[in-house]
């Protein structure tokens, strides 16, 4: 059994990180697929599942980055960040939906022309998603920092009690 102070070799850390990302990717992609099943949409519909996934993922990554990244090993950061949240959120889906929206939802029927009204909707989806993600990340960072402050106060209280 490994003692808590034993460090992994760089190679071992890399291998553990890779495994954590792979396991996390299974969890994140399954969650994303579940959200798509819960909130289905066509290429010309408002992609609520994608917007929710990207916004929620931005929030959660903000909480984790500000609240726990310094406290957990690199493989945990890799598994949660690149693995779970990287596969739960998706930039490529946002871009495909934007193009399909701009082409009036006719992505699968060959090159379509961009329609003025649809192009405006596509821009709104992209800008709205980016803005929602940015706002969610900012709120998540604030929540994560607040959690760290509360945790540190709790540690000081325990330390103060032990000193008394």
HELIX and SHEET records of a PDB file:
HELIX    1   1 UNK A   10  UNK A   38  1                                  29    
HELIX    2   2 UNK A   48  UNK A   67  1                                  20    
HELIX    3   3 UNK A   69  UNK A   71  5                                   3    
HELIX    4   4 UNK A   74  UNK A   78  1                                   5    
HELIX    5   5 UNK A   79  UNK A   85  3                                   7    
HELIX    6   6 UNK A   86  UNK A   88  1                                   3    
HELIX    7   7 UNK A   91  UNK A  102  1                                  12    
HELIX    8   8 UNK A  107  UNK A  109  5                                   3    
HELIX    9   9 UNK A  116  UNK A  163  1                                  48    
END                                                                             
